[in-house]
Amino acid sequence: MSRIGKKPIQVPKEVTIKVTGDALEVQGPKGTLVTPVMPGISFKLEEGVLTAESHGNEKRLSAYHGLCRSLAANAVEGVMRGFTKELAIEGIGYKAEVKGKELVLNLGFSHPVHFPIPEGITISAEKNVNLTISGIDRQKVGQVAADIRNFRPPDCYKGKGIRYRGEIVRKKVGKAAVGTGG
């Protein structure tokens, strides 16, 4: 059995969970999420505690057991508090701006980069260099942050680009001036 899968999930009073055969519907103050349930895994809700159960001892089922439990826990936390990712933009002339349903990035290219903001995600730009991405679906928030970072990842020589807040970029030493013994 999976160690992660055995852990019970405490469900707050504001959250309602509907357990069906192949999905778990979680409703809370911030919205509704539907989480898939793998075959061979079932959920049981008793007295505000949600538990995942595996039906069998296969290695594959043990992995799915932990996965399904983690997805359910993320859904409960997402509809209660939500998730955020923060990005920092570094570089002279690099900036970001939210215009309606679109994020416009100036990243040193000959043209601005237009990124459409997906449904369920909110992006705010503070001082044109700090981006905050938030939403209730953890996977979607992380994927949007990774997509934005991918437009201009941090450069290993100067450190310019888009990075996660708190990410440390190790800089390489550039070409050293070599004396021509001539």
Residue, then its C-alpha position, 0 to 999 in steps of 0.5 A: m500500500s502507498r504511504i501517501g495514499k493511507k493518509p486521511i484528508q480533513v475536509p472543512k465544513e465549507v467544502t462539499i464532496k460528491v463521490t462518483g465511480d470515476a470522479l470526485e467533485v469538490q465544491g468550496p468557496k472559491g469554486t468547483l473542481v472535478t478530480p479523476v479517480m483511477p480504476g481500482i481506487s475508491f474514496k470514502l467520506e465519513e464525518g468530515v474525513l476523506t480516505a482513499e482505498s486501493h483494491g488489490n496489491e499491484k505495484r501500479l495500484s499502489a502508485y495510483h493510490g498515492l496519486c489519487r489521494s494527492l489530487a483529491a487533497n490538492a482539490v480540497e485545498g484549491v477550493m478553500r485557499g487556492f494556489t499561487k506562483e510568483l515570477a520575477i522578470e529581470g533584465i533592462g527593458y523587460k516588462a509585463e502588462v496585463k491587458g484585458k484577457e491577455l498578458v503582454l510581455n516585452l522580453g528583448f525580442s523584436h516584438p512583444v509576446h502576447f499570452p492569452i490568460p486561460e479560464g480559471i487563472t488570474i494574473s497580476a503584474e506589480k511594478n511591471v516585473n513581478l507576476t502573480i499567477s493564481g487559481i484553484d487548480r494547482q496543475k493549471v497554475g503551475q503549467v501557466a507559470a512554466d509556460i510564461r517562464n519558457f518565453r525567456p528562461p534565465d540566462c546563465y551568463k547574465g541572469k536576465g530572463i523570467r524566473y520563479r520568485g526565490e529561484i537561484v540561478r548559478k551564473k557561469v564565468g564568461k570568456a576570460a581574457v587570455g594574454t597572447g604571449g607574443 
